[in-house]
Amino acid sequence: MQEYATSQAAAKRIEDALAERFGETCSVDPDLAGLDELARIASHRVHRRFLPRLVEPKLLRLLCACALSAPSKSDLQQADILVVRDKVKQRAITALIPDMPWIADAPAFLMFLADASRLPQIARLRNKPFPNDHLDLLFNAVADSAIVLTTFMRAAAAVGLGCCPISAVRDRADVVSDLLELPQRVIPLAGLCVGWPVEEGAVTPRLDLSITLHEDRYRGSDVAAQDLAQQIDAYDRRREQRRPYRRQRDPARWGEAEVYGWSEDKARQYAEPLRTDFGACVRAKGFRLE
Ligand SMILES: Cc1cc2nc3c(=O)[nH]c(=O)nc-3n(C[C@H](O)[C@H](O)[C@H](O)COP(=O)(O)O)c2cc1C
């Protein structure tokens, strides 16, 4: 009886989180296995405010080991984690990104790396040719690294920790690379702030499943631009009710919009050139992008 009540509560938590996320009802069978895990995944949110409480190195190592248990393309194992223990280095990274003070405040700071350095070394070691020095090498390493990052976040959430990925480290990938002594063919995917969260935080609504979930073929070519505009407007309104933007981006350039939704914010964000030198930085790290 007690067990049934617990699984009913977990099913309800999932339904509530997904309703908040997608604005639609997904009914959940309380007899399904793994409902606690699904509830955690469905209720995901990033955390940027942390208690001044240590994350034990032993716990961090356990979470890293769990994260590095993630699947890996062809078992190539091209993702690494670098734990930034040195607070001087953590502060130096914060100084590069002054509008994200949560990096300095994070009790633990990790760097997730796409590491394609070992494969060519192994080829040399085993006296083999290496005709695969092209874009796919980078792509595979980045995919592995993103999966390890996500798996770390799931493991951290399971023990009650909160996380915030920081791709802004790539704004100054060259400096970060020097600071952490990253060799050729190793690039930072993202940093990660980790700590015990101050508050529960809230679910961020996502685009409707009718936009991002496809069946058999990509739906889009048959959706008139006008329909997509309506769907985006509807999402903007749904999101506004739950998570209104507190500040408008760059009002000096764009003015104060009467209605400021997600699409206005993202359009403004991407109206600025961002990381235009990143390709050069990746090439300088020895990757070939052809
Ligand atoms: C790859 C990646 C990079 C991110 N980079 C940053 C970042 O540089 N700074 C930051 O504050 N948040 C960053 N975030 C967090 C996102 O802003 C956040 O996931 C998004 O707003 C949605 O919120 P939610 O994760 O709570 O649903 C990043 C998230 C991902 C997945």
The ligand as an SDF file (V2000), in Angstrom:
LIG
                    3D

 31 33  0  0  0  0  0  0  0  0999 V2000
   26.0430   22.9780  -23.1520 C   0  0  0  0  0  0  0  0  0  0  0  0
   25.4370   24.0010  -22.2060 C   0  0  0  0  0  0  0  0  0  0  0  0
   26.1080   25.1810  -21.9750 C   0  0  0  0  0  0  0  0  0  0  0  0
   25.5950   26.1210  -21.0760 C   0  0  0  0  0  0  0  0  0  0  0  0
   26.3260   27.2630  -20.8130 N   0  0  0  0  0  0  0  0  0  0  0  0
   25.8920   28.1050  -19.8540 C   0  0  0  0  0  0  0  0  0  0  0  0
   26.7060   29.2230  -19.4870 C   0  0  0  0  0  0  0  0  0  0  0  0
   27.7690   29.4970  -20.0580 O   0  0  0  0  0  0  0  0  0  0  0  0
   26.2670   30.0000  -18.4550 N   0  0  0  0  0  0  0  0  0  0  0  0
   25.1030   29.7410  -17.7850 C   0  0  0  0  0  0  0  0  0  0  0  0
   24.7940   30.4630  -16.8460 O   0  0  0  0  0  0  0  0  0  0  0  0
   24.2990   28.7200  -18.1530 N   0  0  0  0  0  0  0  0  0  0  0  0
   24.6760   27.8850  -19.1550 C   0  0  0  0  0  0  0  0  0  0  0  0
   23.9030   26.8020  -19.4890 N   0  0  0  0  0  0  0  0  0  0  0  0
   22.6200   26.5750  -18.8040 C   0  0  0  0  0  0  0  0  0  0  0  0
   21.4480   26.9490  -19.7100 C   0  0  0  0  0  0  0  0  0  0  0  0
   21.3380   28.3450  -19.7570 O   0  0  0  0  0  0  0  0  0  0  0  0
   20.1690   26.2850  -19.1810 C   0  0  0  0  0  0  0  0  0  0  0  0
   20.3030   24.8980  -19.3240 O   0  0  0  0  0  0  0  0  0  0  0  0
   18.9500   26.7820  -19.9590 C   0  0  0  0  0  0  0  0  0  0  0  0
   18.6800   28.1200  -19.6620 O   0  0  0  0  0  0  0  0  0  0  0  0
   17.6960   25.9730  -19.6630 C   0  0  0  0  0  0  0  0  0  0  0  0
   17.4510   25.9350  -18.2740 O   0  0  0  0  0  0  0  0  0  0  0  0
   17.2830   24.5240  -17.5510 P   0  0  0  0  0  0  0  0  0  0  0  0
   18.5140   23.7160  -17.8110 O   0  0  0  0  0  0  0  0  0  0  0  0
   17.0900   24.8510  -16.0800 O   0  0  0  0  0  0  0  0  0  0  0  0
   16.0650   23.8800  -18.1330 O   0  0  0  0  0  0  0  0  0  0  0  0
   24.3650   25.8720  -20.4160 C   0  0  0  0  0  0  0  0  0  0  0  0
   23.6770   24.6790  -20.6840 C   0  0  0  0  0  0  0  0  0  0  0  0
   24.2100   23.7520  -21.5600 C   0  0  0  0  0  0  0  0  0  0  0  0
   23.4600   22.4630  -21.8110 C   0  0  0  0  0  0  0  0  0  0  0  0
  1  2  1  0
  2  3  1  0
  2 30  2  0
  3  4  2  0
  4  5  1  0
  4 28  1  0
  5  6  2  0
  6  7  1  0
  6 13  1  0
  7  8  2  0
  7  9  1  0
  9 10  1  0
 10 11  2  0
 10 12  1  0
 12 13  2  0
 13 14  1  0
 14 15  1  0
 14 28  1  0
 15 16  1  0
 16 17  1  0
 16 18  1  0
 18 19  1  0
 18 20  1  0
 20 21  1  0
 20 22  1  0
 22 23  1  0
 23 24  1  0
 24 25  2  0
 24 26  1  0
 24 27  1  0
 28 29  2  0
 29 30  1  0
 30 31  1  0
M  END
$$$$
